[in-house]
Amino acid sequence: MTKIVVKELSVETFYKCIELNLAEDQVDRIAPNVYSIAESKVNPFLTPYAIHLGDKVIGFVMTENDPNEIEERKYWIPRFMIDVAYQRKGYGNEAMKQFIESYKKNEDCCYIGLSTEPDNDSALQFYTSLGFVNTGEMLEESEVILLLEVKREPS
């Protein structure tokens, strides 16, 4: 299997990321990639990435690292998507695991957070399979918050 590689968004991958597609039932559940990229240009805590499978861009993810936030909101993944043609093949799982591992390298990372609509069963199942726990708390009254506790080995 070709390896998944996640790289910070570049001029070359910008256009590929805004051309990625979701399944019809997902379109209204996540902000368009072009909106997320624009948001990252005015919020210094947001960083957009392209998810690569070989030489193809197959997904998009945006992270948020805000040192001013409380512990549970310091490391956040506000956007994550895989193009519909590449879904359910394990690529999203591999990309998300890479982000989890990169976040864990930060000494002050105790939690990794994200949110999704409470009725988005496939997303909830995906995130809980990676160890995220549904907190039952709501984000802006429309999305449920999920947290992954980062456990560290004693040194």
DSSP file (Angstrom, degrees, kcal/mol; ACC not computed):
  #  RESIDUE AA STRUCTURE BP1 BP2  ACC     N-H-->O    O-->H-N    N-H-->O    O-->H-N    TCO  KAPPA ALPHA  PHI   PSI    X-CA   Y-CA   Z-CA
    1    1 A M              0   0    0      0, 0.0     2,-0.1     0, 0.0     0, 0.0   0.000 360.0 360.0 360.0 134.9    0.0    0.0    0.0
    2    2 A T        -     0   0    0      1,-0.1     2,-0.2    51,-0.1     0, 0.0  -0.408 360.0-108.7 -65.0 140.2    1.3    3.5   -0.9
    3    3 A K        -     0   0    0     -2,-0.1    51,-1.1     1,-0.1     2,-0.4  -0.453  21.8-125.9 -77.5 141.2    2.2    5.5    2.2
    4    4 A I  E     -A   53   0A   0     49,-0.2     2,-0.4    -2,-0.2    49,-0.2  -0.713  27.9-171.5 -81.9 132.8    0.1    8.4    3.3
    5    5 A V  E     -A   52   0A   0     47,-2.2    47,-3.4    -2,-0.4     2,-0.5  -0.997  10.3-154.6-129.0 132.5    2.1   11.6    3.8
    6    6 A V  E     +A   51   0A   0     -2,-0.4     2,-0.4    45,-0.2    45,-0.2  -0.930  19.3 175.7-110.3 125.1    0.7   14.8    5.3
    7    7 A K  E     -A   50   0A   0     43,-2.3    43,-3.0    -2,-0.5     3,-0.1  -0.955  37.9 -96.9-130.2 146.9    2.4   18.1    4.3
    8    8 A E  E     -A   49   0A   0     -2,-0.4    41,-0.3    41,-0.2     5,-0.1  -0.305  59.1 -87.7 -57.5 144.1    1.6   21.7    5.1
    9    9 A L        -     0   0    0     39,-2.5     2,-0.2     4,-0.1    -1,-0.1  -0.225  52.6-175.6 -57.2 140.0   -0.4   23.3    2.4
   10   10 A S     >  -     0   0    0     -3,-0.1     4,-1.7     1,-0.1    -1,-0.0  -0.774  43.4 -97.2-128.4 174.1    1.6   24.8   -0.5
   11   11 A V  H  > S+     0   0    0     -2,-0.2     4,-0.8     1,-0.2     3,-0.1   0.905 125.1  51.3 -58.3 -41.1    0.8   26.9   -3.6
   12   12 A E  H  > S+     0   0    0      1,-0.2     4,-0.5     2,-0.1    -1,-0.2   0.865 115.0  40.1 -66.8 -36.8    0.9   23.6   -5.6
   13   13 A T  H  > S+     0   0    0      1,-0.2     4,-2.5     2,-0.1    -1,-0.2   0.623  95.1  82.5 -91.1 -11.8   -1.5   21.7   -3.3
   14   14 A F  H  X S+     0   0    0     -4,-1.7     4,-2.0     1,-0.2     5,-0.2   0.954  95.7  42.8 -53.7 -54.1   -3.9   24.6   -2.7
   15   15 A Y  H  X S+     0   0    0     -4,-0.8     4,-0.8     1,-0.2    -1,-0.2   0.862 113.1  52.7 -65.3 -35.8   -5.9   24.0   -5.9
   16   16 A K  H  < S+     0   0    0     -4,-0.5     3,-0.4     1,-0.2     4,-0.3   0.889 109.1  50.6 -66.4 -38.0   -5.9   20.3   -5.4
   17   17 A C  H >< S+     0   0    0     -4,-2.5     3,-1.0     1,-0.2    -2,-0.2   0.873 107.9  50.9 -68.8 -36.9   -7.3   20.7   -1.9
   18   18 A I  H 3< S+     0   0    0     -4,-2.0    -1,-0.2     1,-0.2    -2,-0.2   0.655 107.2  56.0 -77.6 -11.1  -10.1   23.0   -3.0
   19   19 A E  T 3< S+     0   0    0     -4,-0.8    -1,-0.2    -3,-0.4    -2,-0.2   0.462  80.8 114.9 -94.5  -2.6  -11.1   20.5   -5.8
   20   20 A L    <   -     0   0    0     -3,-1.0     2,-0.3    -4,-0.3    13,-0.2  -0.357  55.9-144.4 -67.2 149.3  -11.6   17.6   -3.3
   21   21 A N        -     0   0    0     -2,-0.0    63,-2.6    60,-0.0     2,-0.2  -0.881   8.8-151.9-121.5 149.1  -15.1   16.3   -3.0
   22   22 A L        -     0   0    0     -2,-0.3    61,-0.1    61,-0.2     2,-0.1  -0.694  36.9 -90.7-105.2 163.8  -17.3   14.9   -0.2
   23   23 A A    >>  -     0   0    0     -2,-0.2     3,-2.2     1,-0.1     4,-1.1  -0.404  46.1-105.3 -66.2 154.1  -20.1   12.4   -0.4
   24   24 A E  G >4 S+     0   0    0      1,-0.3     3,-0.6     2,-0.2     4,-0.4   0.863 121.1  52.3 -52.3 -41.6  -23.5   14.1   -0.9
   25   25 A D  G 34 S+     0   0    0      1,-0.2    -1,-0.3     2,-0.1    -2,-0.0   0.525 109.8  51.0 -76.4  -3.2  -24.6   13.4    2.7
   26   26 A Q  G X> S+     0   0    0     -3,-2.2     3,-2.1     2,-0.1     4,-0.7   0.625  83.4  88.1-102.5 -18.4  -21.3   15.0    4.0
   27   27 A V  G X< S+     0   0    0     -4,-1.1     3,-0.6    -3,-0.6    -2,-0.1   0.849  92.8  42.4 -54.6 -42.9  -21.4   18.3    2.1
   28   28 A D  G 34 S+     0   0    0     -4,-0.4    -1,-0.3     1,-0.2    -2,-0.1   0.419 105.8  67.2 -85.5   3.3  -23.4   20.2    4.7
   29   29 A R  G <4 S+     0   0    0     -3,-2.1     2,-0.4     1,-0.2    -1,-0.2   0.590 101.7  38.4 -99.3 -12.5  -21.4   18.7    7.6
   30   30 A I  S << S-     0   0    0     -4,-0.7    -1,-0.2    -3,-0.6     3,-0.1  -0.999  85.4-107.2-142.4 141.6  -18.0   20.3    7.0
   31   31 A A        -     0   0    0     -2,-0.4     5,-0.1     1,-0.1    -3,-0.0  -0.337  49.3 -95.0 -63.3 145.4  -16.9   23.7    5.8
   32   32 A P    >>  -     0   0    0      0, 0.0     4,-2.0     0, 0.0     3,-0.5  -0.291  31.2-119.0 -59.5 147.8  -15.5   23.8    2.3
   33   33 A N  H 3> S+     0   0    0      1,-0.2     4,-2.7     2,-0.2     5,-0.2   0.860 113.6  58.1 -58.8 -37.2  -11.7   23.6    2.1
   34   34 A V  H 3> S+     0   0    0      1,-0.2     4,-2.1     2,-0.2    -1,-0.2   0.879 106.6  49.3 -62.6 -36.5  -11.4   27.0    0.5
   35   35 A Y  H <> S+     0   0    0     -3,-0.5     4,-2.6     2,-0.2    -1,-0.2   0.925 111.3  49.1 -65.2 -45.2  -13.2   28.5    3.5
   36   36 A S  H  X S+     0   0    0     -4,-2.0     4,-2.0     1,-0.2    -2,-0.2   0.903 111.0  49.6 -62.7 -41.7  -10.9   26.7    5.9
   37   37 A I  H  X S+     0   0    0     -4,-2.7     4,-0.8     2,-0.2    -1,-0.2   0.917 111.4  48.9 -64.5 -42.7   -7.8   27.8    4.0
   38   38 A A  H >X S+     0   0    0     -4,-2.1     3,-1.0     1,-0.2     4,-0.6   0.922 109.5  52.8 -60.8 -43.8   -9.1   31.4    4.0
   39   39 A E  H >X S+     0   0    0     -4,-2.6     4,-1.3     1,-0.3     3,-1.1   0.872 103.7  57.5 -59.0 -37.9   -9.7   31.2    7.8
   40   40 A S  H 3< S+     0   0    0     -4,-2.0    -1,-0.3     1,-0.2     6,-0.2   0.719  98.8  60.6 -68.2 -19.7   -6.2   30.0    8.3
   41   41 A K  H << S+     0   0    0     -3,-1.0    -1,-0.2    -4,-0.8    -2,-0.2   0.671 112.9  35.3 -82.0 -16.5   -4.8   33.1    6.7
   42   42 A V  H << S+     0   0    0     -3,-1.1    -2,-0.2    -4,-0.6    -1,-0.2   0.526 111.4  63.8-111.7  -9.9   -6.4   35.4    9.3
   43   43 A N    ><  -     0   0    0     -4,-1.3     3,-1.8     1,-0.1    -1,-0.2  -0.939  66.2-160.7-115.8 108.5   -6.1   33.1   12.4
   44   44 A P  T 3  S+     0   0    0      0, 0.0    -1,-0.1     0, 0.0    -4,-0.1   0.605  87.4  62.6 -66.9  -9.8   -2.4   32.6   13.2
   45   45 A F  T 3  S+     0   0    0     19,-0.1    20,-2.3    21,-0.0     2,-0.4   0.537  88.2  85.8 -91.3  -6.7   -3.2   29.4   15.3
   46   46 A L  E <   - B   0  64A   0     -3,-1.8    18,-0.2    18,-0.2    -3,-0.1  -0.783  53.9-175.1 -99.1 137.6   -4.6   27.5   12.3
   47   47 A T  E     - B   0  63A   0     16,-2.3    16,-2.5    -2,-0.4     2,-0.3  -0.978  12.5-148.7-133.1 120.8   -2.5   25.5    9.9
   48   48 A P  E     - B   0  62A   0      0, 0.0   -39,-2.5     0, 0.0     2,-0.3  -0.649  16.0-171.9 -89.2 145.7   -3.8   23.7    6.8
   49   49 A Y  E     -AB   8  61A   0     12,-2.9    12,-1.9   -41,-0.3     2,-0.4  -0.957  18.5-136.3-133.7 151.0   -2.4   20.5    5.4
   50   50 A A  E     -AB   7  60A   0    -43,-3.0   -43,-2.3    -2,-0.3     2,-0.6  -0.893  17.8-139.2-103.7 139.1   -2.8   18.4    2.3
   51   51 A I  E     -AB   6  59A   0      8,-2.6     7,-2.9    -2,-0.4     8,-1.3  -0.889  24.1-160.1 -99.6 121.3   -3.0   14.6    2.7
   52   52 A H  E     -AB   5  57A   0    -47,-3.4   -47,-2.2    -2,-0.6     2,-0.5  -0.811  22.1-170.0-107.8 141.3   -1.1   12.9    0.0
   53   53 A L  E >  S-AB   4  56A   0      3,-2.9     3,-2.0    -2,-0.4     2,-0.3  -0.931  77.1 -52.4-121.5 102.0   -1.3    9.3   -1.4
   54   54 A G  T 3  S-     0   0    0    -51,-1.1   -49,-0.1    -2,-0.5    -2,-0.0  -0.527 122.7 -20.9  62.0-126.5    1.8    9.0   -3.6
   55   55 A D  T 3  S+     0   0    0     -2,-0.3     2,-0.4    -3,-0.1    -1,-0.3   0.356 121.4  93.2 -95.4   6.1    1.6   12.0   -5.9
   56   56 A K  E <  S-B   53   0A   0     -3,-2.0    -3,-2.9     2,-0.0     2,-0.6  -0.803  70.6-135.9-101.3 140.2   -2.2   12.5   -5.5
   57   57 A V  E     +B   52   0A   0     -2,-0.4    -5,-0.2    -5,-0.2     3,-0.1  -0.854  32.5 165.3 -89.8 120.4   -3.8   14.9   -2.9
   58   58 A I  E     +     0   0A   0     -7,-2.9    25,-3.4    -2,-0.6     2,-0.3   0.445  53.9  13.3-117.3  -3.4   -6.6   12.9   -1.4
   59   59 A G  E     -BC  51  82A   0     -8,-1.3    -8,-2.6    23,-0.3     2,-0.3  -0.976  54.5-136.2-163.8 175.2   -7.6   14.9    1.7
   60   60 A F  E     +BC  50  81A   0     21,-2.4    21,-2.6    -2,-0.3     2,-0.3  -0.996  17.1 176.4-142.7 141.0   -7.3   18.0    3.8
   61   61 A V  E     -BC  49  80A   0    -12,-1.9   -12,-2.9    -2,-0.3     2,-0.4  -0.994  10.4-161.0-144.5 146.4   -6.9   18.7    7.5
   62   62 A M  E     -BC  48  79A   0     17,-2.2    17,-1.4    -2,-0.3     2,-0.3  -0.998   9.5-159.5-130.1 133.4   -6.5   21.8    9.5
   63   63 A T  E     -B   47   0A   0    -16,-2.5   -16,-2.3    -2,-0.4     2,-0.4  -0.736   4.8-152.5-108.5 159.0   -5.0   22.0   13.0
   64   64 A E  E     +BC  46  76A   0     12,-2.8    12,-2.7    -2,-0.3     2,-0.5  -0.989  12.2 178.1-131.8 123.4   -5.4   24.6   15.7
   65   65 A N  E     + C   0  75A   0    -20,-2.3    10,-0.2    -2,-0.4     9,-0.1  -0.895   8.4 171.8-125.6  99.2   -2.7   25.2   18.3
   66   66 A D    >   -     0   0    0      8,-1.6     3,-1.6    -2,-0.5     7,-0.1  -0.908  18.2-167.2-113.8 105.7   -3.7   28.0   20.6
   67   67 A P  T 3  S+     0   0    0      0, 0.0    -1,-0.1     0, 0.0     7,-0.1   0.659  87.4  61.3 -66.4 -14.0   -1.3   28.4   23.6
   68   68 A N  T 3  S+     0   0    0      6,-0.1     6,-0.1    -3,-0.1     2,-0.1   0.569  87.7  94.6 -87.5  -9.4   -3.8   30.7   25.2
   69   69 A E  S <  S-     0   0    0     -3,-1.6     5,-0.1     1,-0.1     2,-0.0  -0.330  85.9 -92.0 -81.3 163.0   -6.6   28.1   25.4
   70   70 A I    >>  -     0   0    0      1,-0.1     3,-2.2     3,-0.1     4,-0.8  -0.278  50.6 -92.6 -66.3 161.6   -7.4   25.8   28.3
   71   71 A E  G >4 S+     0   0    0      1,-0.3     3,-0.8     2,-0.2     4,-0.5   0.825 125.1  50.7 -45.6 -45.9   -5.7   22.4   28.3
   72   72 A E  G 34 S+     0   0    0      1,-0.2    -1,-0.3     2,-0.1    -2,-0.0   0.647 117.0  40.1 -73.1 -14.7   -8.6   20.6   26.5
   73   73 A R  G <4 S+     0   0    0     -3,-2.2    -7,-0.3     1,-0.1    -1,-0.2   0.341  87.9  91.5-115.2   5.5   -8.7   23.2   23.7
   74   74 A K  S << S+     0   0    0     -3,-0.8    -8,-1.6    -4,-0.8     2,-0.6   0.888  92.8  37.9 -69.9 -39.7   -5.0   23.8   23.2
   75   75 A Y  E    S+C   65   0A   0     -4,-0.5    38,-2.5    36,-0.4     2,-0.3  -0.952  81.2 162.9-118.4 113.4   -4.5   21.2   20.5
   76   76 A W  E     -Cd  64 113A   0    -12,-2.7   -12,-2.8    -2,-0.6    38,-0.2  -0.930  36.5-151.9-135.6 149.7   -7.5   20.9   18.2
   77   77 A I  E     +     0   0A   0     36,-2.4    38,-0.5    -2,-0.3   -14,-0.2  -0.833  22.0 171.0-120.5  89.7   -8.4   19.4   14.7
   78   78 A P  E     +     0   0A   0      0, 0.0     2,-0.4     0, 0.0   -15,-0.1   0.725  65.6  32.8 -76.4 -20.6  -11.2   21.7   13.4
   79   79 A R  E     +C   62   0A   0    -17,-1.4   -17,-2.2   -49,-0.1     2,-0.3  -0.999  58.4 158.3-139.3 138.5  -11.2   20.2    9.9
   80   80 A F  E     +C   61   0A   0     -2,-0.4     2,-0.3   -19,-0.2   -19,-0.2  -0.896  11.7 155.8-156.1 125.5  -10.6   16.8    8.5
   81   81 A M  E     -C   60   0A   0    -21,-2.6   -21,-2.4    -2,-0.3     2,-0.4  -0.996  24.7-157.3-153.0 149.1  -11.8   15.3    5.2
   82   82 A I  E     -C   59   0A   0     -2,-0.3   -23,-0.3   -23,-0.2     5,-0.1  -0.982  41.1-100.0-121.8 136.2  -10.9   12.6    2.7
   83   83 A D    >>  -     0   0    0    -25,-3.4     3,-2.4    -2,-0.4     4,-0.5  -0.241  34.0-116.5 -54.8 142.1  -12.1   12.8   -0.9
   84   84 A V  G >4 S+     0   0    0    -63,-2.6     3,-0.9     1,-0.3    -1,-0.1   0.806 113.5  60.4 -53.9 -34.3  -15.1   10.6   -1.5
   85   85 A A  G 34 S+     0   0    0      1,-0.2    -1,-0.3   -64,-0.2    -2,-0.1   0.675 111.5  40.1 -69.3 -15.6  -13.2    8.5   -4.0
   86   86 A Y  G X4 S+     0   0    0     -3,-2.4     3,-0.6   -28,-0.2     5,-0.5   0.327  88.3 118.0-116.1   5.2  -10.6    7.5   -1.3
   87   87 A Q  T << S+     0   0    0     -3,-0.9    -4,-0.0    -4,-0.5    -3,-0.0  -0.361  70.0  24.5 -74.0 155.2  -12.9    7.1    1.7
   88   88 A R  T 3  S+     0   0    0      1,-0.1    -1,-0.2    -2,-0.1    -4,-0.0   0.788  93.5 100.5  63.2  32.7  -13.3    3.7    3.6
   89   89 A K  S <  S-     0   0    0     -3,-0.6    -2,-0.1     0, 0.0    -1,-0.1   0.285 100.0-101.8-124.8   5.5   -9.9    2.5    2.5
   90   90 A G  S  > S+     0   0    0     -4,-0.1     4,-2.1     3,-0.0     5,-0.1   0.370  92.5 113.0  92.1  -5.5   -7.9    3.3    5.7
   91   91 A Y  H  > S+     0   0    0     -5,-0.5     4,-2.5     2,-0.2     5,-0.2   0.902  77.1  49.0 -69.5 -40.6   -6.3    6.5    4.4
   92   92 A G  H  > S+     0   0    0     -6,-0.3     4,-2.7     2,-0.2     5,-0.2   0.903 110.3  52.6 -63.8 -40.5   -8.1    8.7    6.8
   93   93 A N  H  > S+     0   0    0      1,-0.2     4,-2.2     2,-0.2    -2,-0.2   0.931 111.2  45.9 -59.5 -47.6   -7.2    6.5    9.7
   94   94 A E  H  X S+     0   0    0     -4,-2.1     4,-1.7     2,-0.2    -2,-0.2   0.911 113.5  48.9 -64.5 -43.4   -3.5    6.6    8.7
   95   95 A A  H  X S+     0   0    0     -4,-2.5     4,-1.8     1,-0.2    -2,-0.2   0.921 111.9  48.5 -63.4 -43.9   -3.6   10.4    8.3
   96   96 A M  H  X S+     0   0    0     -4,-2.7     4,-2.5     1,-0.2    -1,-0.2   0.894 108.4  54.1 -65.5 -39.0   -5.3   11.0   11.6
   97   97 A K  H  X S+     0   0    0     -4,-2.2     4,-2.4    -5,-0.2    -1,-0.2   0.874 105.9  53.9 -61.8 -36.3   -2.8    8.7   13.4
   98   98 A Q  H  X S+     0   0    0     -4,-1.7     4,-2.2     2,-0.2    -1,-0.2   0.907 109.7  47.1 -64.4 -40.8    0.0   10.7   12.0
   99   99 A F  H  X S+     0   0    0     -4,-1.8     4,-2.5     2,-0.2    -2,-0.2   0.908 110.6  51.9 -67.1 -40.7   -1.5   13.9   13.4
  100  100 A I  H  X S+     0   0    0     -4,-2.5     4,-2.2     1,-0.2    -2,-0.2   0.938 111.6  47.1 -59.6 -46.7   -2.1   12.3   16.8
  101  101 A E  H  X S+     0   0    0     -4,-2.4     4,-0.7     1,-0.2    -1,-0.2   0.882 111.5  50.5 -64.5 -38.4    1.5   11.2   16.9
  102  102 A S  H >< S+     0   0    0     -4,-2.2     3,-0.7     1,-0.2     4,-0.2   0.900 111.2  48.6 -68.0 -38.4    2.8   14.6   15.9
  103  103 A Y  H >< S+     0   0    0     -4,-2.5     3,-2.0     1,-0.2    -2,-0.2   0.887 102.8  62.4 -65.3 -38.8    0.7   16.3   18.6
  104  104 A K  H 3< S+     0   0    0     -4,-2.2    -1,-0.2     1,-0.3    -2,-0.2   0.719  89.5  70.3 -61.1 -21.3    1.9   13.9   21.2
  105  105 A K  T << S+     0   0    0     -4,-0.7     2,-0.6    -3,-0.7    -1,-0.3   0.661  78.8  91.9 -71.4 -15.2    5.5   15.1   20.7
  106  106 A N  S X  S-     0   0    0     -3,-2.0     3,-2.0    -4,-0.2    -3,-0.0  -0.724  73.4-145.7 -84.1 121.3    4.5   18.4   22.4
  107  107 A E  T 3  S+     0   0    0     -2,-0.6    -1,-0.1     1,-0.3    -3,-0.0   0.802  97.8  51.1 -56.4 -33.3    5.2   18.3   26.1
  108  108 A D  T 3  S+     0   0    0      2,-0.0     2,-0.9    -3,-0.0    -1,-0.3   0.339  81.6 110.6 -90.7   8.6    2.1   20.4   27.0
  109  109 A C    <   +     0   0    0     -3,-2.0     3,-0.1    -6,-0.2   -37,-0.1  -0.744  25.1 150.4 -87.8 106.8   -0.3   18.3   24.9
  110  110 A C        +     0   0    0     -2,-0.9    40,-3.2   -39,-0.3     2,-0.3   0.663  68.5  22.4-103.0 -25.9   -2.6   16.5   27.4
  111  111 A Y  E     - E   0 149A   0    -40,-0.4     2,-0.5    38,-0.3   -36,-0.4  -0.984  58.4-152.1-141.3 149.1   -5.6   16.3   25.1
  112  112 A I  E     - E   0 148A   0     36,-2.0    36,-2.5    -2,-0.3     2,-0.3  -0.997  28.4-166.7-118.7 127.2   -6.4   16.4   21.4
  113  113 A G  E     +dE  76 147A   0    -38,-2.5   -36,-2.4    -2,-0.5     2,-0.3  -0.792  19.3 155.6-118.5 157.6   -9.8   17.7   20.6
  114  114 A L  E     - E   0 146A   0     32,-1.9    32,-2.9    -2,-0.3     2,-0.3  -0.942  22.2-140.4-160.2 174.2  -12.2   17.8   17.7
  115  115 A S  E     + E   0 145A   0    -38,-0.5     2,-0.3    -2,-0.3    30,-0.2  -0.973  16.4 171.8-143.4 158.4  -15.9   18.1   17.1
  116  116 A T  E     - E   0 144A   0     28,-1.7    28,-3.0    -2,-0.3    23,-0.2  -0.964  47.1 -75.0-155.3 166.1  -18.7   16.8   14.9
  117  117 A E    >   -     0   0    0     -2,-0.3     3,-2.0    26,-0.3    26,-0.2  -0.431  42.8-124.6 -66.2 140.5  -22.4   16.9   14.6
  118  118 A P  T 3  S+     0   0    0      0, 0.0    -1,-0.1     0, 0.0    25,-0.1   0.708 109.8  49.9 -63.9 -19.5  -24.0   14.6   17.2
  119  119 A D  T 3  S+     0   0    0      1,-0.1     2,-1.8     5,-0.0     3,-0.2   0.306  77.8 107.3-100.3   9.7  -26.0   12.7   14.5
  120  120 A N    <>  +     0   0    0     -3,-2.0     4,-2.6     1,-0.2     3,-0.2  -0.583  44.5 173.6 -86.8  77.2  -22.9   12.1   12.3
  121  121 A D  H  > S+     0   0    0     -2,-1.8     4,-2.5     1,-0.2    -1,-0.2   0.843  71.5  52.0 -58.4 -40.1  -22.7    8.4   13.2
  122  122 A S  H  > S+     0   0    0      2,-0.2     4,-2.2     1,-0.2    -1,-0.2   0.909 112.8  45.3 -67.4 -39.7  -19.9    7.5   10.7
  123  123 A A  H  > S+     0   0    0     -3,-0.2     4,-2.9     2,-0.2     5,-0.3   0.925 113.4  50.2 -67.2 -43.7  -17.7   10.3   12.0
  124  124 A L  H  X S+     0   0    0     -4,-2.6     4,-2.5     1,-0.2     5,-0.2   0.917 112.2  47.4 -60.0 -43.4  -18.4    9.4   15.6
  125  125 A Q  H  X S+     0   0    0     -4,-2.5     4,-1.7    -5,-0.2    -1,-0.2   0.911 112.6  49.8 -64.4 -42.5  -17.6    5.8   14.9
  126  126 A F  H  X S+     0   0    0     -4,-2.2     4,-0.7    -5,-0.2    -2,-0.2   0.948 114.3  43.3 -60.6 -51.1  -14.3    6.8   13.1
  127  127 A Y  H ><>S+     0   0    0     -4,-2.9     5,-2.1     1,-0.2     3,-0.8   0.882 112.9  50.9 -68.2 -38.4  -13.1    9.1   15.8
  128  128 A T  H ><5S+     0   0    0     -4,-2.5     3,-1.4    -5,-0.3    -1,-0.2   0.834 102.7  61.1 -68.7 -29.2  -14.0    6.7   18.7
  129  129 A S  H 3<5S+     0   0    0     -4,-1.7    -1,-0.2     1,-0.3    -2,-0.2   0.751 103.5  52.0 -65.9 -21.1  -12.1    3.9   16.9
  130  130 A L  T <<5S-     0   0    0     -3,-0.8    -1,-0.3    -4,-0.7    -2,-0.2   0.424 131.1 -94.7 -92.7  -0.6   -9.0    6.1   17.2
  131  131 A G  T < 5S+     0   0    0     -3,-1.4    18,-0.4     1,-0.3    -3,-0.2   0.407  76.3 142.9 104.5  -1.6   -9.6    6.5   21.0
  132  132 A F      < -     0   0    0     -5,-2.1     2,-0.5    16,-0.1    -1,-0.3  -0.473  39.0-145.4 -70.7 144.7  -11.5    9.8   21.1
  133  133 A V  E     -F  147   0A   0     14,-2.9    14,-2.3    -2,-0.1     2,-0.6  -0.944  13.8-123.2-116.7 131.6  -14.2   10.0   23.7
  134  134 A N  E     -F  146   0A   0     -2,-0.5    12,-0.2    12,-0.2   -19,-0.0  -0.614  22.0-167.1 -71.2 116.5  -17.5   11.8   23.3
  135  135 A T  E     -     0   0A   0     10,-2.7    -1,-0.2    -2,-0.6    11,-0.1   0.666  29.6-129.4 -81.4 -16.0  -17.6   14.3   26.1
  136  136 A G  E     +     0   0A   0      9,-0.6     2,-0.2     1,-0.3    10,-0.1   0.295  68.8 127.2  81.2 -11.4  -21.3   15.1   25.7
  137  137 A E  E     -     0   0A   0      8,-0.3     8,-2.6     1,-0.0     2,-0.4  -0.512  55.7-132.1 -76.8 148.0  -20.3   18.8   25.7
  138  138 A M  E     -F  144   0A   0      6,-0.2     2,-0.6    -2,-0.2     6,-0.2  -0.818   4.2-144.4-105.5 142.8  -21.5   20.9   22.8
  139  139 A L  E >> S-F  143   0A   0      4,-4.1     3,-2.0    -2,-0.4     4,-1.7  -0.923  86.9 -19.6-102.5 118.3  -19.4   23.3   20.7
  140  140 A E  T 34 S-     0   0    0     -2,-0.6    -1,-0.2     1,-0.3     4,-0.1   0.817 113.8 -76.6  51.5  33.8  -21.4   26.4   19.7
  141  141 A E  T 34 S+     0   0    0      2,-0.2    -1,-0.3     1,-0.1     3,-0.1   0.578 128.3  70.9  59.4  14.0  -24.6   24.4   20.4
  142  142 A S  T <4 S+     0   0    0     -3,-2.0     2,-0.4     1,-0.3    -2,-0.2   0.578  88.9  48.9-131.5 -17.1  -24.3   22.4   17.2
  143  143 A E  E  < S- F   0 139A   0     -4,-1.7    -4,-4.1   -26,-0.2     2,-0.3  -0.971  70.6-127.9-131.3 143.9  -21.4   20.0   17.5
  144  144 A V  E     -EF 116 138A   0    -28,-3.0   -28,-1.7    -2,-0.4     2,-0.4  -0.664  27.3-125.3 -87.3 143.0  -20.4   17.5   20.1
  145  145 A I  E     -E  115   0A   0     -8,-2.6   -10,-2.7    -2,-0.3    -9,-0.6  -0.732  22.6-168.1 -91.9 133.9  -16.8   17.7   21.5
  146  146 A L  E     -EF 114 134A   0    -32,-2.9   -32,-1.9    -2,-0.4     2,-0.4  -0.965   5.2-165.0-119.4 139.0  -14.6   14.6   21.4
  147  147 A L  E     -EF 113 133A   0    -14,-2.3   -14,-2.9    -2,-0.4     2,-0.5  -0.959  13.9-156.7-126.6 142.8  -11.3   14.4   23.3
  148  148 A L  E     -E  112   0A   0    -36,-2.5   -36,-2.0    -2,-0.4     2,-0.4  -0.979  22.0-139.2-113.6 117.9   -8.3   12.0   23.1
  149  149 A E  E     -E  111   0A   0     -2,-0.5     2,-0.7   -18,-0.4   -38,-0.3  -0.633  12.9-137.9 -79.0 130.7   -6.3   12.0   26.3
  150  150 A V        -     0   0    0    -40,-3.2     2,-0.4    -2,-0.4    -1,-0.0  -0.799  18.4-161.0 -91.4 115.3   -2.6   11.9   25.7
  151  151 A K        -     0   0    0     -2,-0.7     2,-0.4     0, 0.0   -41,-0.0  -0.818   3.8-156.9-100.2 134.9   -1.0    9.5   28.0
  152  152 A R        -     0   0    0     -2,-0.4     3,-0.0   -42,-0.0   -42,-0.0  -0.876  18.1-119.7-113.7 143.0    2.8    9.7   28.6
  153  153 A E        -     0   0    0     -2,-0.4     2,-0.0     1,-0.1     0, 0.0  -0.590  40.2-104.5 -74.2 137.4    5.2    7.1   29.8
  154  154 A P              0   0    0      0, 0.0    -1,-0.1     0, 0.0     0, 0.0  -0.381 360.0 360.0 -61.4 140.7    6.9    8.0   33.0
  155  155 A S              0   0    0     -3,-0.0    -2,-0.0    -2,-0.0     0, 0.0   0.485 360.0 360.0 -90.7 360.0   10.5    9.1   32.4
